[in-house]
Amino acid sequence: MTPTVTMIGCGNMGGAVLLSWLDAGLATQCHFSVRLRDPAQYPSAAAYTERVAQHQLLYPGVPLCPDAATAFAADIIVLAVKPQVFRRRTWPAVNPHATVISLMAGISLREMQPRLPVRQIIRTMPNLGQRAGLGVTGLVTAGGPVADPLLTQLLTAGTRAWWLDTEPQLHHVIALSGSAPAYYFALADRLLARGEGSPESQLYALQQPQTSSLYDAIDHALLQLGTHWGYATDDLRPLIAQVRAGAAAYATTHLTKHPQNGFEHCWRSVMSPNGTTQAALGVLGLGPDATESPAGGALSRSLSERHTAVRAVMHAAALAAYDRSVTLEAGG
Ligand SMILES: NC(=O)c1ccc[n+]([C@@H]2O[C@H](COP(=O)([O-])OP(=O)(O)OC[C@H]3O[C@@H](n4cnc5c(N)ncnc54)[C@H](OP(=O)(O)O)[C@@H]3O)[C@@H](O)[C@H]2O)c1
């Protein structure tokens, strides 16, 4: 029997993952489907019809699952809803033989296990670069290593897999890659707000690593934090390069399709309410958590001091994402 793979929720991140699976041709090996909110949860019938039409346009050939019970009977269940939705909702009985792949930040294996008594749960921390085949995904599993060939392909399509030894390391992955595309988008947004360059020139600088642009200061901040957490420089460099390349590719696609939306829409698509990216962006003076902007201060420095100042503020932003991740997982 062809295995069934159902994605629960399919927004920015779930959609990026699903597209990478479709691009990798995995639809020939399994039946994909998507479960969105119940039609009754949409503000109107017209809003639901519009959402269904949008889904069909974005993911042709991927049907919507008719009800939650069918969705949770799949062989592989992918949780791509916001953490607060997972916590708030009552979910139907789950197929005990299923494998669950969670994309959710802040929901531990221990929290999921009693609600999802399945064969195996894999926690992943992807990032939006996956939409362009340039993702970075932290992975940790309860129930031993992943040997199944289909699962392996699902976990690695369009992304660089970063297998972790322990679950708390996911907090590091969130700070260094899950939330990190937003740091690059935020810097571009702040520079443009100061009247520096054009969207095209900022995008060009973002696309060119190691050219001493301010975007390199973000790379340096992430490298410094990662080595502080004990990861080897040689392992971190390619991961950080991929995070930046993925952010650049995502922004390129986005700005080409929706030039009017600018970089703000890019950083908003990484941000969940009360989430890790929101905490980081707050340090950068953006979003609902915005504090008096140290980023603005960093950018006002003289050219010779700017790189160091931006590096310091990005370091603080990544640490804020880490801290929020730890707090969220503790139920905060
Ligand atoms: N965005 C990122 O960069 C990123 C990075 C790493 C991890 N994550 C994780 O990925 C998860 C999703 O984030 P996101 O940014 O993709 O959020 P999002 O764009 O808001 O998507 C959430 C999806 O969940 C759906 N949904 C809401 N309630 C539902 C329900 N009761 N049943 C089924 N589906 C429901 C929404 O349906 P509608 O489309 O109908 O509203 C939407 O498709 C989060 O847990 C987050 O921690 C995100």
The ligand as an SDF file (V2000), in Angstrom:
LIG
                    3D

 48 52  0  0  0  0  0  0  0  0999 V2000
    7.6680   30.3550    9.8050 N   0  0  0  0  0  0  0  0  0  0  0  0
    8.8980   29.9030   10.0900 C   0  0  0  0  0  0  0  0  0  0  0  0
    9.9040   30.4380    9.6320 O   0  0  0  0  0  0  0  0  0  0  0  0
    9.0710   28.6790   10.9770 C   0  0  0  0  0  0  0  0  0  0  0  0
   10.3630   28.1410   11.1700 C   0  0  0  0  0  0  0  0  0  0  0  0
   10.5040   26.9900   11.9540 C   0  0  0  0  0  0  0  0  0  0  0  0
    9.3960   26.3980   12.5330 C   0  0  0  0  0  0  0  0  0  0  0  0
    8.1640   26.9620   12.3560 N   0  0  0  0  0  0  0  0  0  0  0  0
    7.0160   26.3120   13.0110 C   0  0  0  0  0  0  0  0  0  0  0  0
    6.0820   25.9600   12.0080 O   0  0  0  0  0  0  0  0  0  0  0  0
    4.7650   25.9930   12.5470 C   0  0  0  0  0  0  0  0  0  0  0  0
    3.8590   26.7490   11.5830 C   0  0  0  0  0  0  0  0  0  0  0  0
    4.3400   28.0860   11.4590 O   0  0  0  0  0  0  0  0  0  0  0  0
    3.9490   28.9460   10.1790 P   0  0  0  0  0  0  0  0  0  0  0  0
    4.8350   30.1260   10.1850 O   0  0  0  0  0  0  0  0  0  0  0  0
    3.8820   28.0810    8.9790 O   0  0  0  0  0  0  0  0  0  0  0  0
    2.4490   29.3960   10.5920 O   0  0  0  0  0  0  0  0  0  0  0  0
    1.2630   29.8480    9.6160 P   0  0  0  0  0  0  0  0  0  0  0  0
    1.8040   30.4110    8.3600 O   0  0  0  0  0  0  0  0  0  0  0  0
    0.3410   30.6860   10.4290 O   0  0  0  0  0  0  0  0  0  0  0  0
    0.5200   28.4670    9.2900 O   0  0  0  0  0  0  0  0  0  0  0  0
   -0.2170   27.7760   10.2550 C   0  0  0  0  0  0  0  0  0  0  0  0
   -1.1870   26.8330    9.5420 C   0  0  0  0  0  0  0  0  0  0  0  0
   -1.9630   26.1550   10.5170 O   0  0  0  0  0  0  0  0  0  0  0  0
   -3.3050   26.0930   10.0410 C   0  0  0  0  0  0  0  0  0  0  0  0
   -4.2300   25.8420   11.1490 N   0  0  0  0  0  0  0  0  0  0  0  0
   -4.6140   26.6790   12.1260 C   0  0  0  0  0  0  0  0  0  0  0  0
   -5.4840   26.0510   12.9520 N   0  0  0  0  0  0  0  0  0  0  0  0
   -5.6200   24.7900   12.4730 C   0  0  0  0  0  0  0  0  0  0  0  0
   -6.3840   23.6500   12.8720 C   0  0  0  0  0  0  0  0  0  0  0  0
   -7.1550   23.7040   13.9400 N   0  0  0  0  0  0  0  0  0  0  0  0
   -6.2940   22.5150   12.1310 N   0  0  0  0  0  0  0  0  0  0  0  0
   -5.5030   22.4620   11.0530 C   0  0  0  0  0  0  0  0  0  0  0  0
   -4.7650   23.5110   10.6190 N   0  0  0  0  0  0  0  0  0  0  0  0
   -4.8350   24.6510   11.3230 C   0  0  0  0  0  0  0  0  0  0  0  0
   -3.5070   27.3960    9.3440 C   0  0  0  0  0  0  0  0  0  0  0  0
   -4.6100   27.2670    8.4760 O   0  0  0  0  0  0  0  0  0  0  0  0
   -5.1020   28.4980    7.5610 P   0  0  0  0  0  0  0  0  0  0  0  0
   -4.1380   28.5290    6.4360 O   0  0  0  0  0  0  0  0  0  0  0  0
   -6.4310   28.0730    7.1740 O   0  0  0  0  0  0  0  0  0  0  0  0
   -5.0540   29.7080    8.4220 O   0  0  0  0  0  0  0  0  0  0  0  0
   -2.1690   27.5350    8.6090 C   0  0  0  0  0  0  0  0  0  0  0  0
   -2.1900   26.8150    7.4000 O   0  0  0  0  0  0  0  0  0  0  0  0
    4.8540   26.6750   13.9240 C   0  0  0  0  0  0  0  0  0  0  0  0
    4.6660   25.7260   14.9360 O   0  0  0  0  0  0  0  0  0  0  0  0
    6.2520   27.2290   13.9850 C   0  0  0  0  0  0  0  0  0  0  0  0
    6.8140   27.1200   15.2780 O   0  0  0  0  0  0  0  0  0  0  0  0
    7.9670   28.0670   11.5810 C   0  0  0  0  0  0  0  0  0  0  0  0
  1  2  1  0
  2  3  2  0
  2  4  1  0
  4  5  1  0
  4 48  2  0
  5  6  2  0
  6  7  1  0
  7  8  2  0
  8  9  1  0
  8 48  1  0
  9 10  1  0
  9 46  1  0
 10 11  1  0
 11 12  1  0
 11 44  1  0
 12 13  1  0
 13 14  1  0
 14 15  2  0
 14 16  1  0
 14 17  1  0
 17 18  1  0
 18 19  2  0
 18 20  1  0
 18 21  1  0
 21 22  1  0
 22 23  1  0
 23 24  1  0
 23 42  1  0
 24 25  1  0
 25 26  1  0
 25 36  1  0
 26 27  1  0
 26 35  1  0
 27 28  2  0
 28 29  1  0
 29 30  1  0
 29 35  2  0
 30 31  1  0
 30 32  2  0
 32 33  1  0
 33 34  2  0
 34 35  1  0
 36 37  1  0
 36 42  1  0
 37 38  1  0
 38 39  2  0
 38 40  1  0
 38 41  1  0
 42 43  1  0
 44 45  1  0
 44 46  1  0
 46 47  1  0
M  CHG  2   8   1  16  -1
M  END
$$$$
